Amino acid sequence: MPAALRNKAARIAVENTWLSLVSRSDDLIHHAGGAITFTGSGPRVTTIHDLQPLDLPANFSAVKRSWLRLLLPLTVKRSSKIVVPSNFTADRCRALLGATDDQLVVLPHGFEAETGGSVPNAVAGRRFLLSPGIAYPHKRHGDAISALAKLRELGVGDLALVFTGRPRKRTAALHEQAAKAGLCDVLFLGRVPASELAALYQAAACAVPSEYEGFGYPLLEAMANGCPVVTAAGERRPRSSATLDSSCRSERPTSWPTPCNRFWTTRRPATVSLPVAVAELPISPTP
């Protein structure tokens, strides 16, 4: 495909013209971005990572919602196989798009551990919670900030909160939320190298308040790095904790701060083998 097609409209146009033309004699086409093109023929395999635009439409523009509502059913109809990263996403494809068992192939994402990284100076030697991921609405980073504010009220004053991931529009609102709560130790590191992210996991306890995940990659990263995790309970994510110790399960949203502090206090060395402890907690509203 021609380089530098960062404009989505231009990319879609090229996929439905140039790509269809150059691939017309290919034996198989794999669409890795969740949807196929309107044009072209021959066997197709499509990877669908999640169906968040259909499950949480309020997080997307009207144009994108309308486009995907049109294209996703066509994708399933014209794809010989649908590759998904979890049974959860497979179930959503069945329920929302009518995908069949013969079409669906569950192929979990892989993970290659990184080494050689170091914790940034800003958090070196400190106790901190790590909340990885770009600040999309469904990630609910504000819940982690609210948990830290509650810990301050409970007298826990030495625990910082670290966010990683490329800044988005919502990042400014998170800065404002932390400032209003009087929290000066909420750190936004932006996108960090994989080796540095691994070092952060190895030194932290991880808070993942996300309300929707097609796979839940941060949980895999945390397990690989011996990092305990506190994650929100709910039905809009894979049951990643099925193989983990969930003895710290809580039924109250106000209990978020307690395991965050306890898990850090009792966190295991980075060399610990699977499984690590996970507490699944109800989702509380984000300001």
ABEGO torsion letter per residue (X at the ends): XBBGBABAAAAAAAAABAAAAAAAABABBBBAAGBBBABEBEBBBBBBABAAAAABAAABBAAAAAAAAAAAAAAAAABABBBBABAAAAAAAAAAAGBBAAABBBBBBBBBBBBGBBBBAAABGBBBBBBBEBBBAAAGAAAAAAAAAAAAAAGBAABBBBBBEBBBAAAAAAAAAAAAAGBAABBBAEBBBAAAAAAAAAABBBBBABABBAAGAAAAAAAAAGBBBBBBBEAABBBAAAABBAAABBABAAAAAAAAAAAAAABBBAABBOBBBBBBBBBBBBX
